Amino acid sequence: MQTLREFTRKTKRGNILKIVREHYLRDDIGCGSELCRKCFQNEVYQLTSQHEIQCSLFKFPHYIVLDTNVVLDQIDVLEEDVLRNVIVLTTVLNEVKHKSSSIYKRFNEIVHDRTRHFYVFVNEHHKDTYADREPDETANDRNDRAIRLATKWYDDHIRASQSSKDLDRTGKTATRVILLTDDAGNRAKAEAEGILVASASEYVKSLEDFPLLVDKLSHKSFDSEKQALPQYPAHLSMKELLEGLRQKKLLQGAFQASRENYLEGSVNVESFEKAILIQGREALNRAVDGDLVAVELLPESEWSAPSEIVLEEKNVYADDVPSEERAEQEKDMLQQVQAASAASTEERSPTGRIVGIVRRKWRQYCGILQPSLIQDTNRHIFVPADRKIPRIRIETRQAAKLQNQRIIVTIDTWPRNSRYPHGHFVRSLGPLGDMATENEVILLEHDVPHCKFSEEVLSFLPKMPWTITEEDYAKRVDLRDLYICSVDPPGCTDIDDALHCRELPNGNLEVGVHIADVSHFIRPGNALDKEAAARGTTVYLVGKRIDMVPELLSSNLCSLVGGVERFAFSCVWEVDHEANVLNKRFHKSVIKSKRAMTYEEAQVMIDDAADQGEIAKSLRNLNKLAKILKKRRMDNGALVLASPEIRFQVDSETHEPLEVEAKQMRETNSMVEEFMLLANITVAEHIAAEFTECAVLRRHPKPPPTNFDPLVKAARYQGFQVDTDSGLELAHSLDKCVKEDNPYFNTMIRILTTRCMMQAVYFISGSLQKDEYFHYGLAAPIYTHFTSPIRRYSDIMVHRLLAASIGADSTYAQLLERKSNEELCHNLNYRHKMAQYAGRASVALNTHLFFRGKEEDEEGYVLFVRKNALQVLIPKYGLEGTLYLKSDKDGKDGLERIKAEIIFTFNEEDHTQRCGNFVFHSFDPVTVRLSLDSSNVQHEKLVFRLVKPYIKGFSVETKADDKDNQAPPPSKKSKKDKKKK
């Protein structure tokens, strides 16, 4: 049967276009129920009588039809293995897909789990359930009618399939079909049409065997707040927002909450160089970190400056109601924030207020329940681990069980009359402080995809046992006889790269960099490729790795392990003994690494003059050439930067840190790095020439001059002039910053320089001018990533471009699409940044575990001076932390107070802190006491306290003095222990 569907579409020019499409209707679409003998087919059967659920609301067997809003709002309930025999209409599936891609993906996984018995019914193509849109009917009303029509048809169809004789003989009750909807209008119409209907909340609360499922219900409001007065201004409607943005009366940007001050935030707007400052609860107006918001700019006379004070919210309990006293307290806090802003030496920033939300960016949040003062209450306050996220009201009956547990909560809504957003409990992660639990928190809070690879993804892996065929050998260059080896950190199993160097008959040298050919196994557009693109990068935590690709590839088939034949993508140069490249070639190859070595093993082999084996000779030539290449880069202005890096010895069973030390660097580290850089630059030049519009490249922007101010001032005090006009001048200046009495001084200068740098980013060649391709840190006109495809998706994209350019693989449409590649680069930049943050958080976690129950006095250096603190570096551990100089608090509003007898004065001109006769400059030596402050169970922190130089009333006594009972008074020590960042 054929029908016509008509709809109109507005063109870019404003014309109205009428579109008519044929729509085919069928009468052979099965209902999927085992009760139906007319359309039951074994291959599509999903609805069964084996999983009847005990429900006090409907005390008879039933199937469930879900409305769209139930799927969107109650996905956490649906993911629990409770509801079965669910009919999923294609009308609902299409609406969910249109409204939320993330929920659609989660719902799809439920639907494809055959044990759950969710049946997709194609109601839009069934002749008895298709609903044509009526004149003047909205699309939403038409979809609601289609859902009711399908539910009614299903109920009649299933009832007709059950004969009264069979029911009498078996003693069973007839199975019915019910509709779950949270739309009051749709529900009223369903009841009028004789459909069995209930809200999701009513239905879940009636499930007798699953009382705790109620905790996962999405809450739009709580009864206690229904009569409460508004605490926030009303948001403008979407129509008003769009009109205001169009007329430029409003500005749009991403909201960033302050981590230090809960009454402050900012909005980044493209047309403004500085972020727009937002101060006060009313001006923040229910925005959550990451939301896309609309801002109304205040008159310039009302502009302010960031307050630079730490302001943490006091405990507020779930059953508190807004009071005049609390309003006055908050008003007083805001006045103090504004007073601090007025006193700030910083230039005033554009200031505004949030008038509406363009798009929410809510996610699932990790944290803990705040203990309640009221016994046997279901209402509780959830405190997120991320200080930028507001506390969330939830209802749970498991509060006692969830105390001292890390849990996940999601936000449902934030009404005007509620101080906090409303949400619901999702699941528990595990006990506070447990290593597995804390690692899970790190991954979730940094949005690191870490779920198991799906069956669909794994289906695209090679079938084992995998072997190289004769056809494979014929298509590749055979390099198995070359003395190729890999050099990596100890314990590395995902070996991306290997090297070789051999003498040629003409006296020159042949150097090869061989990279794992991951793109051979991951074909464009399949589920494995999409998953790798979404993950973007492998994430390294202490003692744990979250792979970008399944382990069969990362640690086996793609890893260039010793003594095993592997596919590689080779970049080979002919060079003279002065490391001048005479020619180059790229090809896909088969290699057999002769040995997989650690940096230390390779260094020992190079240094052992008695070892004249082929691998040793190859390594010595590579090392010699690498030194020449590095000197040449340095002469061109490449920077040698540094960062404090920590290495942990981890217990193999408990996974807790046993030892902590600074990472060691050897010549072999630099040797491998130089040839990886050369390969990346060589490939970048090639693909940019071949694909001028869509080559994937990486650039490092030059920092603005103001970024270097702390470095220049700190070096000047030490008697050194740092010139930052160009990378070359900066590199030469850093080389001169050497002190004979402090060998660590130059490293600190370079660490400080690293802090001045901009973030390197991926981009597409056609999106920028060629002079913007420049990589400032490497002093390279062009650069990309080619050498780590096992752990970076950018490298897989580069491999595909390179392979297409040399005819080693075919191209495909998306590879040459600039827009899709730009979107991929945007995701890669985000994933790379989050992976870095997750790695740092893991180091911080393990550092805390190492120092738990310990106090150590260690020598360090002031890395740089802040307005209220010293940033101190401990060379022994490669560890960095903050020594706060102003920490006394009045205990009322959390604002910092300076002790009357100990005053530190910050000099902004030369970046120093003075206390009496003591002046602290960058790079000054200090002795600090390290200990762990566990007073806040969710935010443990490593505390730095000054030992030397000794400032009476501020410094702690030395350990020797402690033994003589000459420690400072306990009250002063306790105040230091309670310092807040």
Order of alpha helices (4+ residues) and beta strands (2+ residues): beta-beta-beta-alpha-alpha-beta-alpha-alpha-beta-alpha-alpha-beta-alpha-beta-alpha-alpha-beta-beta-beta-alpha-beta-alpha-beta-beta-beta-beta-alpha-beta-beta-alpha-alpha-alpha-beta-beta-beta-beta-alpha-beta-beta-beta-beta-beta-alpha-alpha-beta-beta-alpha-beta-alpha-alpha-alpha-beta-alpha-alpha-beta-beta-beta-beta-beta-beta-beta-beta-beta-beta-alpha-alpha
